[in-house]
């Protein structure tokens, strides 16, 4: 009967480390919500899960490979001509090299599927944890009710065109700019939906100060975030205010800025208030 060798065990470990993302993706894709450790209701996409699992595999396999090469080299050099020691050293080094080959293979496959999956973020991004990306000043609580605005007809039309709930769109505008088309934050966010210059360019907004273009671009961005997070409004709002990169890189670390926490709570409260008023029905 053939014994279970150390080399076989190490090979299986490497295989498990680098293939876990591929094996887990179908199961993850069947669910609409994927709560992350340490989070309340925040969700992410299957791609973000694959990326986090791949990062774990890279770290685990990389550390093991280094240890195996060191131990194999030590056994080989101290074998003193002993065939058993030499063979063990060679096997360890060989196993480490095979692991590296598997790791590189998984990198190529993931890069072919989506280059973003292979970006490894082992460190926290350099961000100001006391301020959201757009630099808005957010009040602590809801004050009063949201009545008719001069942009209601436009909001309803753009909401219908983009498929975004008009009550949600109006709530975001209320918190972002209080319906001021000339609003500008100290970070450079502009207009009714406070679009950053780079975001406006990416959305094809030529004039961020034009209410029609600004709200159309903002609504499309909200739609993209909702799709990215499987309809989770809270996650979409976090990404809209703080940026999806910040949100996903710090998932589970509980480092969301205070301003962003206030932002999502205010938008959600105004959203319920506006929706209950019958706006958009």
C-alpha positions as CSV (number, residue, x, y, z in Angstrom):
1,X,0.0,0.0,0.0
2,X,1.4,3.4,-1.0
3,X,2.0,5.8,1.9
4,X,0.9,9.4,1.9
5,X,4.1,11.3,1.3
6,X,5.0,14.8,2.6
7,X,5.5,15.9,-1.0
8,X,1.9,14.8,-1.9
9,X,0.5,16.6,1.2
10,X,2.4,19.9,0.3
11,X,1.2,19.7,-3.3
12,X,-2.4,19.3,-2.2
13,X,-2.0,22.3,0.2
14,X,-0.7,24.5,-2.6
15,X,-3.4,23.3,-4.9
16,X,-6.1,24.1,-2.3
17,X,-4.6,27.6,-1.6
18,X,-4.6,28.7,-5.2
19,X,-7.8,26.9,-6.5
20,X,-10.1,27.9,-3.6
21,X,-11.3,31.1,-5.4
22,X,-12.3,29.1,-8.5
23,X,-14.1,26.4,-6.5
24,X,-16.0,28.9,-4.4
25,X,-17.1,31.3,-7.0
26,X,-20.1,29.3,-8.3
27,X,-21.5,28.9,-4.8
28,X,-21.1,32.6,-4.0
29,X,-22.7,33.6,-7.2
30,X,-26.0,31.9,-6.3
31,X,-26.6,34.2,-3.4
32,X,-27.6,37.8,-3.5
33,X,-26.0,38.8,-0.2
34,X,-22.5,38.0,1.0
35,X,-22.0,39.5,4.5
36,X,-18.4,40.1,5.3
37,X,-16.8,39.4,8.7
38,X,-17.2,42.3,11.1
39,X,-19.8,44.0,9.0
40,X,-23.5,44.5,9.8
41,X,-25.3,44.3,6.4
42,X,-22.6,45.5,4.0
43,X,-22.2,43.2,1.0
44,X,-19.8,42.9,-1.9
45,X,-19.7,41.1,-5.2
46,X,-18.4,37.6,-5.9
47,X,-15.4,39.3,-7.6
48,X,-14.4,40.9,-4.3
49,X,-14.7,37.6,-2.5
50,X,-12.6,35.9,-5.2
51,X,-10.0,38.6,-4.8
52,X,-9.9,38.3,-1.0
53,X,-9.6,34.5,-1.2
54,X,-6.8,34.8,-3.8
55,X,-4.9,37.2,-1.5
56,X,-5.2,34.7,1.3
57,X,-3.9,32.0,-1.0
58,X,-1.0,34.1,-2.2
59,X,0.1,34.9,1.4
60,X,-0.3,31.4,2.7
61,X,1.4,29.7,-0.3
62,X,4.2,32.4,-0.4
63,X,5.1,32.0,3.2
64,X,5.0,28.2,2.9
65,X,7.2,28.3,-0.2
66,X,9.9,30.4,1.5
67,X,9.8,28.1,4.6
68,X,10.1,25.0,2.4
69,X,13.0,26.3,0.4
70,X,14.8,27.3,3.6
71,X,14.2,24.0,5.3
72,X,15.0,22.0,2.1
73,X,18.3,23.9,1.7
74,X,19.1,23.3,5.3
75,X,18.4,19.5,5.1
76,X,20.4,19.3,1.8
77,X,23.4,21.1,3.2
78,X,23.5,19.2,6.5
79,X,22.8,15.8,5.0
80,X,26.5,14.9,5.1
81,X,26.1,12.5,2.2
82,X,23.1,10.8,3.7
83,X,20.8,9.8,0.8
84,X,17.7,10.2,2.9
85,X,18.5,13.7,4.0
86,X,19.5,14.8,0.5
87,X,16.2,13.3,-0.9
88,X,14.1,15.1,1.7
89,X,15.8,18.4,1.0
90,X,15.3,18.0,-2.8
91,X,11.6,17.1,-2.2
92,X,10.9,20.2,-0.2
93,X,12.6,22.5,-2.7
94,X,10.8,20.7,-5.5
95,X,7.4,21.0,-3.7
96,X,8.0,24.8,-3.2
97,X,8.8,25.3,-6.9
98,X,5.7,23.4,-7.9
99,X,3.7,25.6,-5.6
100,X,5.1,28.7,-7.2
101,X,4.2,27.3,-10.6
102,X,0.6,26.7,-9.4
103,X,0.5,30.2,-8.0
104,X,1.6,31.8,-11.3
105,X,-0.9,29.7,-13.2
106,X,-3.7,30.9,-11.0
107,X,-2.5,34.5,-11.5
108,X,-2.6,34.1,-15.3
109,X,-6.1,32.6,-15.2
110,X,-7.5,35.3,-12.9
111,X,-5.8,38.0,-14.9
112,X,-7.4,36.7,-18.1
113,X,-10.9,36.7,-16.4
114,X,-10.5,40.2,-14.9
115,X,-7.2,42.0,-14.3
116,X,-8.7,43.7,-11.2
117,X,-8.9,40.3,-9.4
118,X,-5.1,40.1,-9.3
119,X,-4.4,43.5,-7.7
120,X,-3.2,42.6,-4.2
121,X,-4.0,45.1,-1.5
122,X,-2.1,43.9,1.6
123,X,-2.0,47.3,3.3
124,X,-4.7,49.8,4.2
125,X,-5.1,52.6,1.7
126,X,-3.8,56.0,2.7
127,X,-7.0,57.8,3.4
128,X,-8.3,60.3,5.9
129,X,-10.6,58.3,8.1
130,X,-12.3,61.4,9.5
131,X,-13.5,62.7,6.1
132,X,-15.2,61.2,3.1
133,X,-13.6,61.3,-0.3
134,X,-15.8,64.1,-1.6
135,X,-15.2,66.3,1.4
136,X,-18.9,67.1,2.1
137,X,-19.9,68.6,5.4
138,X,-22.8,66.4,6.6
139,X,-25.2,67.4,9.4
140,X,-25.8,65.1,12.3
141,X,-29.5,64.5,11.8
142,X,-32.5,65.1,9.6
143,X,-34.0,68.5,10.0
144,X,-37.6,69.1,8.8
145,X,-39.3,67.5,5.8
146,X,-38.3,67.5,2.1
147,X,-40.9,69.4,0.1
148,X,-41.2,70.0,-3.6
149,X,-38.0,71.3,-5.3
150,X,-37.5,73.0,-8.6
151,X,-35.9,69.9,-10.0
152,X,-38.7,67.3,-9.2
153,X,-39.8,66.9,-12.8
154,X,-36.2,66.4,-14.0
155,X,-35.5,63.9,-11.2
156,X,-38.6,61.9,-12.0
157,X,-37.7,61.8,-15.7
158,X,-34.0,60.9,-15.2
159,X,-35.0,58.3,-12.6
160,X,-37.4,56.7,-15.1
161,X,-34.6,56.7,-17.8
162,X,-32.0,55.1,-15.5
163,X,-34.2,52.8,-13.5
164,X,-33.1,54.4,-10.1
165,X,-35.8,54.9,-7.5
166,X,-36.8,58.6,-7.8
167,X,-37.2,58.9,-4.0
168,X,-33.6,57.6,-3.5
169,X,-32.3,60.0,-6.2
170,X,-34.0,63.0,-4.6
171,X,-32.7,62.0,-1.1
172,X,-29.1,61.8,-2.4
173,X,-29.5,65.3,-4.0
174,X,-30.9,66.6,-0.7
175,X,-28.0,65.4,1.3
176,X,-25.3,66.1,-1.3
177,X,-26.2,69.7,-2.2
178,X,-29.6,70.6,-0.7
179,X,-30.8,71.1,-4.3
180,X,-28.1,73.8,-5.1
181,X,-26.8,73.3,-8.6
182,X,-23.8,75.6,-7.8
183,X,-22.7,73.7,-4.7
184,X,-19.0,72.9,-4.5
185,X,-17.2,71.1,-1.7
186,X,-13.7,72.0,-0.6
187,X,-12.5,68.7,-2.2
188,X,-13.9,69.8,-5.6
189,X,-17.2,67.9,-5.8
190,X,-19.6,69.8,-8.0
191,X,-23.3,70.4,-8.6
192,X,-26.5,68.8,-7.4
193,X,-25.1,65.3,-6.9
194,X,-21.5,66.5,-6.0
195,X,-19.6,64.7,-8.8
196,X,-15.8,64.7,-8.5
197,X,-14.0,65.9,-11.6
198,X,-12.6,62.4,-12.5
199,X,-16.0,60.7,-11.8
200,X,-17.7,63.3,-14.0
201,X,-15.3,62.6,-16.9
202,X,-15.8,58.9,-16.5
203,X,-19.5,59.3,-16.7
204,X,-19.3,61.4,-19.8
205,X,-20.5,64.6,-18.0
206,X,-19.1,67.6,-20.0
207,X,-20.6,70.3,-17.8
208,X,-21.0,69.2,-14.1
209,X,-22.7,72.5,-13.3
210,X,-25.5,71.7,-15.7
211,X,-28.3,70.2,-13.6
212,X,-29.5,67.8,-16.3
213,X,-26.0,66.5,-17.0
214,X,-25.0,66.3,-13.3
215,X,-28.1,64.4,-12.2
216,X,-28.0,62.1,-15.2
217,X,-24.3,61.3,-14.5
218,X,-25.0,60.8,-10.8
219,X,-28.0,58.6,-11.4
220,X,-26.0,56.4,-13.7
221,X,-23.3,56.1,-11.1
222,X,-25.9,55.2,-8.4
223,X,-27.3,52.6,-10.8
224,X,-23.8,51.2,-11.3
225,X,-23.2,51.0,-7.6
226,X,-26.5,49.3,-7.0
227,X,-25.7,46.7,-9.6
228,X,-22.2,46.2,-8.2
229,X,-23.6,45.5,-4.8
230,X,-26.7,43.5,-5.9
231,X,-29.2,46.1,-5.0
232,X,-27.9,46.8,-1.5
233,X,-28.8,50.5,-1.1
234,X,-26.6,51.0,2.0
235,X,-23.5,49.6,0.3
236,X,-24.2,51.7,-2.8
237,X,-24.5,54.8,-0.7
238,X,-21.2,54.1,1.1
239,X,-19.5,53.6,-2.3
240,X,-21.1,56.7,-3.7
241,X,-19.9,58.9,-0.9
242,X,-16.5,57.3,0.1
243,X,-15.6,55.5,-3.2
244,X,-16.0,51.8,-4.0
245,X,-12.3,51.2,-3.8
246,X,-12.1,52.5,-0.2
247,X,-15.2,50.5,0.8
248,X,-14.0,47.2,-0.7
249,X,-10.3,47.5,0.5
250,X,-11.4,48.1,4.1
251,X,-14.3,45.7,4.2
252,X,-14.6,44.1,7.7
253,X,-12.1,46.6,9.3
254,X,-14.7,49.0,10.7
255,X,-12.8,52.1,9.6
256,X,-15.5,53.9,7.7
257,X,-15.2,57.7,8.2
258,X,-17.6,59.4,10.6
259,X,-18.9,61.7,7.8
260,X,-19.8,58.7,5.6
261,X,-21.7,57.1,8.5
262,X,-23.7,60.2,9.0
263,X,-24.2,60.5,5.2
264,X,-25.7,57.0,4.7
265,X,-28.0,57.5,7.8
266,X,-29.3,60.8,6.5
267,X,-29.9,59.6,3.0
268,X,-31.7,56.6,4.2
269,X,-33.9,58.7,6.5
270,X,-34.7,61.2,3.8
271,X,-35.3,58.3,1.4
272,X,-38.0,56.8,3.6
273,X,-39.5,60.3,4.2
274,X,-39.7,61.1,0.5
275,X,-40.9,57.7,-0.4
276,X,-43.7,57.8,2.2
277,X,-44.7,61.2,0.8
278,X,-45.7,59.5,-2.4
279,X,-43.0,61.1,-4.6
280,X,-42.5,59.1,-7.8
281,X,-45.7,57.0,-7.5
